Amino acid sequence: MDKFKNKIPPTILTLLFLIFNYILSFNFLKIEIPYKYFFTTLLLIFGFYIIIRSSRLFAQAKTSINPLRPFKSTSLITNDIYKYSRNPMYFGYLLIILGSSVYLGNVISIIIIPLFIFTINFLQIIPEEEALKDLYGPRYDEYLSKVRRWI
């Protein structure tokens, strides 16, 4: 699994998890979730909002947003939403997957959430953090000590 570290774009991983979630929804363990359309919409809007807001901060800082090449970063973003989460874009993806789980109303799809968190941590976040530690040294270590990985 090491050979996949930092090789698959997180957007592709998220799409694969959404497809997997959809496939799991065909089993018999359906549950009816009250206000599922409301909660689905809320999670999707909030997820996309976080992703877009985070992306705009990268654009404003004129730094690389490519998660497969964190070593090309020219600026460490620690303000705005990055004061609360080191990985708000991945948190946004997580909210989108959670929204799909609520919409599909499948008990088994609950395994998708921890599996996604584990996969993103292992394949993307940890390699990114290693690259950023090399790039920014003590400044990044200080940021790590102040801000949580997810929320």
C-alpha positions in Angstrom: 0.0 0.0 0.0 3.0 2.3 0.4 3.3 2.6 -3.3 0.0 4.4 -3.4 1.0 7.0 -0.9 0.6 10.5 -2.4 -0.1 9.0 -5.8 -3.9 9.1 -6.1 -5.6 12.5 -6.2 -7.8 13.0 -3.2 -10.7 14.0 -5.5 -10.4 10.6 -7.2 -10.3 8.8 -3.8 -13.4 10.6 -2.8 -15.2 9.7 -6.0 -14.2 6.0 -5.5 -15.6 6.1 -1.9 -18.8 7.7 -3.2 -19.2 4.9 -5.8 -18.4 2.3 -3.1 -21.0 3.9 -0.9 -23.6 3.8 -3.7 -22.9 0.1 -4.4 -23.3 -0.7 -0.7 -26.7 1.0 -0.7 -28.2 -1.9 -2.7 -28.4 -4.2 0.3 -31.3 -4.8 2.6 -30.1 -2.7 5.6 -31.9 0.5 4.7 -33.0 2.9 7.4 -35.3 5.9 7.1 -33.6 9.1 8.2 -35.9 11.9 9.2 -35.3 15.1 7.2 -32.7 13.2 5.1 -33.0 15.7 2.2 -32.4 18.6 4.6 -29.3 17.0 6.2 -28.0 15.8 2.9 -28.2 19.3 1.4 -26.7 20.9 4.5 -23.7 18.5 4.5 -23.1 18.9 0.8 -23.3 22.7 0.9 -21.0 22.9 3.9 -18.6 20.4 2.4 -18.4 22.3 -0.9 -18.1 25.6 0.9 -15.1 24.4 2.9 -13.4 23.0 -0.2 -13.9 26.2 -2.2 -12.9 28.5 0.7 -9.8 26.5 1.3 -8.9 26.4 -2.4 -9.3 30.2 -2.6 -6.8 30.7 0.2 -4.2 28.7 -1.8 -5.0 30.9 -4.9 -4.6 34.1 -2.8 -1.3 32.9 -1.5 -0.2 31.9 -5.0 1.0 28.5 -3.8 0.6 25.0 -5.2 -2.7 23.3 -4.5 -1.5 20.0 -6.0 -1.8 17.5 -3.1 0.4 15.1 -5.0 3.3 17.5 -5.0 3.3 19.2 -1.5 7.0 19.9 -1.8 6.1 22.5 -4.5 4.4 24.6 -1.9 5.7 28.2 -1.7 3.6 29.4 1.3 2.4 27.8 4.5 -1.3 28.8 5.0 -2.2 29.1 8.7 -4.9 31.7 8.7 -8.7 31.7 8.2 -10.1 28.1 8.1 -6.6 26.7 8.5 -6.5 28.0 12.1 -9.0 25.3 12.9 -8.0 22.4 10.6 -4.8 21.5 8.9 -6.8 19.7 6.2 -10.1 21.5 5.6 -10.4 20.3 2.0 -10.3 16.7 3.2 -12.8 17.5 5.8 -15.0 19.0 3.1 -14.7 15.7 1.1 -15.6 13.8 4.3 -18.8 15.9 4.7 -19.7 15.1 1.1 -19.3 11.4 1.7 -21.3 11.7 4.9 -24.0 13.6 3.0 -24.2 10.7 0.5 -24.5 8.2 3.4 -27.4 10.1 4.9 -29.1 10.3 1.5 -28.6 6.6 0.8 -29.8 5.7 4.2 -27.8 2.5 4.5 -26.5 1.2 7.8 -23.5 -0.5 6.1 -22.4 2.7 4.5 -21.3 3.8 8.0 -18.1 1.9 7.5 -17.3 4.3 4.6 -16.6 7.2 7.0 -13.8 5.6 9.1 -12.4 3.8 6.1 -12.2 7.1 4.2 -10.5 8.9 7.1 -7.9 6.0 7.4 -7.2 6.0 3.7 -6.8 9.8 3.4 -4.6 9.9 6.5 -2.4 7.1 5.3 -2.2 7.8 1.6 -2.3 11.6 1.6 -2.1 13.5 4.8 0.9 11.8 6.4 3.0 12.0 3.3 2.0 15.7 2.9 2.9 16.4 6.5 6.3 14.8 6.0 7.0 16.9 2.9 5.9 20.1 4.6 8.0 19.3 7.7 11.0 19.1 5.4 10.0 22.3 3.6 9.1 24.5 6.6 10.9 22.9 9.5 10.2 24.3 13.0 7.5 26.7 11.6 5.5 23.7 10.5 6.1 21.8 13.7 4.7 24.7 15.6 1.6 24.7 13.4 1.2 21.0 14.0 1.2 21.5 17.7 -1.5 24.2 17.5 -3.9 22.9 14.9 -5.6 19.6 14.7 -5.4 17.3 11.7 -9.1 17.2 10.9 -11.1 19.5 13.2 
